[in-house]
Amino acid sequence: MDAESFLDIVDYYQKNNRTIDAEICLRYAERLHPDNENVQISRAYRLKDEGKWNEALHIIRSVRDQNAHDVQLFYFEEKLSIFDLDSAEKCLHRLMQSNDAYGDYDLYLDIAEIYMDYGLFSKASTWLKEISESHPCYIRSQELSAECYEKNGDYPQAISILQSLIDAQPYNDNYWRELAEVQEFSGELQEAAESLQYALAIQPDNELTLRQNAALHVMAYPKLSLSGEITEYILSHDNDYTLSLSFAEAVLSDAIRDNTTIWYEKGTQALRNALRSCPLYAAEKQTIVITLSVYLTIGNQMQQAQHLLDVAAVDLGLSRNDLYAQVINILREGGSPPA
């Protein structure tokens, strides 16, 4: 098998997150084609992805064709990685001049994606806007443009692009899900819920959509209702401690007002799930402990709450008095979760 065929397979594996298979395939390519510069460049990019920049740079600098696109793009990204933007721009200028690359829209897309990887969405947009509507990568450029506008807070423009994409592909549930995300950020909560319902109508069992739908209703409660179906979804995913915690916080005020409601029962169950699945030193651990202690207190299980706080103080290296004070403050404020 020739080197390019190996590299096509490596690229396929990488795009599908099959990193071990990609590594095995690349090793075969290196064994059979040790002098092939494209194989060497592929190894450099693998090392870069592992954070081994110095090793990767050593390989890139040894490549004979220093004007190759992938070599110049590597230098460009290396400068971005240390946030040397002026040098990065100079690398791009050399790339465009040395390869007469103006009008190479696939290259424009690569440049935009690298900028996006480093959070430079305005710069990415500049390149995406140059891609011709007649080019095969135009649709992808529009998808990325919508993301750039969203990240920059230009929600109307992001929504406009996504709606155009949906008009062209109305059964693409990914577009509906992305539209819902932007609508949520822009405060259009009911519209976001409706978009997710369209996505679920297309792919009813899509786990990403189901979780996004549950998280949206939790975040927007009580503006959006928490149906029994959504509640059961949350409780059945007992290893998703962030969603469980968010749910319990959302219904805490209801539970404090009346500990006989279903929200007290479900909130307590969600927090017990979260307590079990959350790693000891995760950022959410303290909040889970405090919120569960509040639930136990309003359920007249004060001794359990005290034991939980005492154990947490030791395990997390926190002050017992501070933990007690936070619980008392939440109860006084009627359910405002800890910061």
QUITAPE-V348855 format. One line per field, one symbol per residue. psi: psi as a letter, one per 40 degrees, with the letter a starting at -180 (. if undefined). Layout:
# QUITAPE-V348855
psi=???
This chain:
# QUITAPE-V348855
psi=hidddddddddddddefgddddddddddddddgdehdddddddddddddeegddddddddeehdgeeidddddddddddddefgddddddddddddddefehegdddddddddddddeegdddddddddehideideddddddddddddddeegddddddddddddddgeehdddddddddddddeegddddddddddddddgdehdddddddddddddehediigidddddddddgeegddddddddddeddddddheeidddddddddddddddehideidedddddddddddddeeffddddddddddddddefihdddddddddddddefehii.
